[in-house]
Amino acid sequence: LDGVCTTTRAKRKSDGRCISLVKFNHVSEFLSKAKQKDIEADMVNTYTHEACHVVLDTYEFIGEQPSTQYQETFAYQVGWVAECIYRTLSKK
């Protein structure tokens, strides 16, 4: 796959529910090419980018549209998903 990270829609085998799967594809290649000072900023960018995909997928799964009237809710969701991505990758 192209890119350091991708988000794909999938169905969970256990119950058939729609999910968003965040996959890190080329992290070691990315880290070896990046300058140390740029790695953290680039990874924050990547986490946040993929978190936006997850949250937008979630809106679609529940049949809703994101709205500028509810920016705070959207921002909290993106922050929470980005934190989950970070915590998961930090364990590797």
Rosetta constraint file for C-alpha pairs under 8 A:
AtomPair CA 1 CA 25 HARMONIC 6.49 0.50
AtomPair CA 2 CA 25 HARMONIC 7.57 0.50
AtomPair CA 3 CA 25 HARMONIC 6.84 0.50
AtomPair CA 3 CA 26 HARMONIC 6.93 0.50
AtomPair CA 4 CA 24 HARMONIC 5.80 0.50
AtomPair CA 4 CA 25 HARMONIC 5.20 0.50
AtomPair CA 4 CA 26 HARMONIC 4.79 0.50
AtomPair CA 4 CA 27 HARMONIC 5.83 0.50
AtomPair CA 4 CA 30 HARMONIC 6.78 0.50
AtomPair CA 4 CA 46 HARMONIC 7.97 0.50
AtomPair CA 5 CA 22 HARMONIC 7.06 0.50
AtomPair CA 5 CA 23 HARMONIC 5.51 0.50
AtomPair CA 5 CA 24 HARMONIC 4.32 0.50
AtomPair CA 5 CA 25 HARMONIC 5.49 0.50
AtomPair CA 5 CA 26 HARMONIC 7.28 0.50
AtomPair CA 5 CA 27 HARMONIC 7.97 0.50
AtomPair CA 5 CA 46 HARMONIC 7.13 0.50
AtomPair CA 5 CA 50 HARMONIC 7.49 0.50
AtomPair CA 6 CA 22 HARMONIC 5.81 0.50
AtomPair CA 6 CA 23 HARMONIC 5.35 0.50
AtomPair CA 6 CA 24 HARMONIC 6.62 0.50
AtomPair CA 6 CA 25 HARMONIC 7.43 0.50
AtomPair CA 6 CA 50 HARMONIC 6.90 0.50
AtomPair CA 7 CA 20 HARMONIC 6.38 0.50
AtomPair CA 7 CA 21 HARMONIC 5.45 0.50
AtomPair CA 7 CA 22 HARMONIC 4.39 0.50
AtomPair CA 7 CA 23 HARMONIC 6.22 0.50
AtomPair CA 7 CA 50 HARMONIC 6.24 0.50
AtomPair CA 7 CA 53 HARMONIC 6.75 0.50
AtomPair CA 7 CA 54 HARMONIC 7.16 0.50
AtomPair CA 8 CA 20 HARMONIC 5.64 0.50
AtomPair CA 8 CA 21 HARMONIC 5.15 0.50
AtomPair CA 8 CA 22 HARMONIC 6.52 0.50
AtomPair CA 8 CA 23 HARMONIC 7.91 0.50
AtomPair CA 9 CA 18 HARMONIC 7.00 0.50
AtomPair CA 9 CA 19 HARMONIC 5.82 0.50
AtomPair CA 9 CA 20 HARMONIC 4.62 0.50
AtomPair CA 9 CA 21 HARMONIC 6.13 0.50
AtomPair CA 9 CA 57 HARMONIC 7.73 0.50
AtomPair CA 10 CA 18 HARMONIC 5.79 0.50
AtomPair CA 10 CA 19 HARMONIC 5.31 0.50
AtomPair CA 10 CA 20 HARMONIC 6.09 0.50
AtomPair CA 10 CA 21 HARMONIC 6.71 0.50
AtomPair CA 11 CA 16 HARMONIC 5.21 0.50
AtomPair CA 11 CA 17 HARMONIC 5.34 0.50
AtomPair CA 11 CA 18 HARMONIC 4.54 0.50
AtomPair CA 11 CA 19 HARMONIC 5.78 0.50
AtomPair CA 12 CA 16 HARMONIC 4.94 0.50
AtomPair CA 12 CA 17 HARMONIC 5.38 0.50
AtomPair CA 12 CA 18 HARMONIC 6.39 0.50
AtomPair CA 12 CA 19 HARMONIC 6.60 0.50
AtomPair CA 13 CA 17 HARMONIC 7.92 0.50
AtomPair CA 18 CA 61 HARMONIC 6.97 0.50
AtomPair CA 19 CA 58 HARMONIC 7.98 0.50
AtomPair CA 20 CA 54 HARMONIC 5.75 0.50
AtomPair CA 20 CA 57 HARMONIC 6.95 0.50
AtomPair CA 20 CA 58 HARMONIC 7.91 0.50
AtomPair CA 22 CA 50 HARMONIC 7.06 0.50
AtomPair CA 22 CA 85 HARMONIC 7.88 0.50
AtomPair CA 26 CA 30 HARMONIC 6.03 0.50
AtomPair CA 27 CA 31 HARMONIC 5.99 0.50
AtomPair CA 28 CA 32 HARMONIC 6.11 0.50
AtomPair CA 29 CA 33 HARMONIC 6.39 0.50
AtomPair CA 30 CA 34 HARMONIC 6.10 0.50
AtomPair CA 31 CA 35 HARMONIC 7.91 0.50
AtomPair CA 31 CA 39 HARMONIC 6.83 0.50
AtomPair CA 34 CA 38 HARMONIC 6.40 0.50
AtomPair CA 34 CA 39 HARMONIC 6.00 0.50
AtomPair CA 35 CA 39 HARMONIC 6.38 0.50
AtomPair CA 36 CA 40 HARMONIC 7.77 0.50
AtomPair CA 37 CA 41 HARMONIC 7.79 0.50
AtomPair CA 38 CA 42 HARMONIC 6.04 0.50
AtomPair CA 39 CA 43 HARMONIC 6.03 0.50
AtomPair CA 40 CA 44 HARMONIC 6.16 0.50
AtomPair CA 41 CA 45 HARMONIC 6.25 0.50
AtomPair CA 42 CA 46 HARMONIC 6.20 0.50
AtomPair CA 43 CA 47 HARMONIC 6.05 0.50
AtomPair CA 44 CA 48 HARMONIC 6.11 0.50
AtomPair CA 45 CA 49 HARMONIC 6.03 0.50
AtomPair CA 46 CA 50 HARMONIC 6.18 0.50
AtomPair CA 47 CA 51 HARMONIC 5.98 0.50
AtomPair CA 47 CA 82 HARMONIC 5.16 0.50
AtomPair CA 47 CA 83 HARMONIC 7.99 0.50
AtomPair CA 47 CA 85 HARMONIC 6.35 0.50
AtomPair CA 47 CA 86 HARMONIC 6.83 0.50
AtomPair CA 48 CA 52 HARMONIC 6.24 0.50
AtomPair CA 48 CA 78 HARMONIC 6.93 0.50
AtomPair CA 48 CA 79 HARMONIC 7.49 0.50
AtomPair CA 48 CA 82 HARMONIC 5.42 0.50
AtomPair CA 49 CA 53 HARMONIC 6.76 0.50
AtomPair CA 50 CA 54 HARMONIC 6.38 0.50
AtomPair CA 50 CA 82 HARMONIC 7.60 0.50
AtomPair CA 51 CA 55 HARMONIC 6.23 0.50
AtomPair CA 51 CA 78 HARMONIC 5.31 0.50
AtomPair CA 51 CA 79 HARMONIC 7.55 0.50
AtomPair CA 51 CA 81 HARMONIC 5.29 0.50
AtomPair CA 51 CA 82 HARMONIC 5.18 0.50
AtomPair CA 51 CA 85 HARMONIC 7.84 0.50
AtomPair CA 52 CA 56 HARMONIC 6.06 0.50
AtomPair CA 52 CA 78 HARMONIC 5.72 0.50
AtomPair CA 53 CA 57 HARMONIC 6.00 0.50
AtomPair CA 54 CA 58 HARMONIC 6.15 0.50
AtomPair CA 54 CA 78 HARMONIC 8.00 0.50
AtomPair CA 54 CA 81 HARMONIC 7.50 0.50
AtomPair CA 55 CA 59 HARMONIC 6.37 0.50
AtomPair CA 55 CA 74 HARMONIC 7.50 0.50
AtomPair CA 55 CA 77 HARMONIC 6.58 0.50
AtomPair CA 55 CA 78 HARMONIC 6.27 0.50
AtomPair CA 55 CA 81 HARMONIC 7.76 0.50
AtomPair CA 56 CA 60 HARMONIC 6.39 0.50
AtomPair CA 56 CA 66 HARMONIC 7.43 0.50
AtomPair CA 57 CA 61 HARMONIC 6.08 0.50
AtomPair CA 58 CA 62 HARMONIC 6.36 0.50
AtomPair CA 59 CA 63 HARMONIC 6.14 0.50
AtomPair CA 59 CA 64 HARMONIC 5.03 0.50
AtomPair CA 59 CA 65 HARMONIC 6.05 0.50
AtomPair CA 59 CA 66 HARMONIC 6.72 0.50
AtomPair CA 60 CA 64 HARMONIC 5.84 0.50
AtomPair CA 60 CA 65 HARMONIC 7.00 0.50
AtomPair CA 66 CA 70 HARMONIC 7.52 0.50
AtomPair CA 66 CA 74 HARMONIC 7.45 0.50
AtomPair CA 67 CA 71 HARMONIC 6.82 0.50
AtomPair CA 70 CA 74 HARMONIC 6.65 0.50
AtomPair CA 71 CA 75 HARMONIC 6.02 0.50
AtomPair CA 72 CA 76 HARMONIC 6.15 0.50
AtomPair CA 73 CA 77 HARMONIC 6.24 0.50
AtomPair CA 74 CA 78 HARMONIC 6.22 0.50
AtomPair CA 75 CA 79 HARMONIC 6.11 0.50
AtomPair CA 76 CA 80 HARMONIC 6.09 0.50
AtomPair CA 77 CA 81 HARMONIC 6.19 0.50
AtomPair CA 78 CA 82 HARMONIC 6.03 0.50
AtomPair CA 79 CA 83 HARMONIC 6.12 0.50
AtomPair CA 80 CA 84 HARMONIC 6.28 0.50
AtomPair CA 81 CA 85 HARMONIC 6.23 0.50
AtomPair CA 82 CA 86 HARMONIC 6.15 0.50
AtomPair CA 83 CA 87 HARMONIC 6.06 0.50
AtomPair CA 84 CA 88 HARMONIC 6.07 0.50
AtomPair CA 85 CA 89 HARMONIC 6.15 0.50
AtomPair CA 86 CA 90 HARMONIC 5.94 0.50
AtomPair CA 87 CA 91 HARMONIC 6.53 0.50
AtomPair CA 88 CA 92 HARMONIC 7.22 0.50
